[in-house]
């Protein structure tokens, strides 16, 4: 179980990576799939699933 500080950090990283992913979609960036693992990983860590 993650403590509150690390969960907060994972939520911030999830939101930042999601914003980068949305920006990559909006600008038609060729490598947008490179951001997707970060979005998924930080979401799962923030939800304390793993």
N, C-alpha and C positions, 0 to 999 in steps of 0.2 A: 504494500500500500504506500502510495506517495503521500508526502506531507503537503500541507497547504501551499508552501512556497514553491515547491517544484510543480505542483498542479497549476498554479498561477502562471509560472513560466511556460509550461506546455500550452496553456490557453493562449498566451500572447504569441508564441511561435506558431500555433495553429492559425490564428487570425492573420498574422503576417504572411504566412505561406498561402493562405486562401486569397488574400489580397493580391499577392504576386501571381497566383494562378488566374484570377479574374482579369488582371492586367494583361497577362500573356494571351488570354483568349481574345480580349478586346483589340489587341494590337496584332493579332495573327502571327504570333511568334512561333517559329518552326519547332522549337524545342520545349514546348509547353508541357509535354509529358514527363520531362525531367523534374518538374515541380510536384507532380502528383504523389510520389511516394512520401514526400515531406508532409503534405497535407494529411494523408491517411495516417502516417505514423504519429504525428503530433496530436491528432484527434483521438486516437486510441490511447495514447499516454495520458492525455488530459482527462479522458473519461475513466481512467484507471482500470482499463480492461486487461492490459498486460503489465 
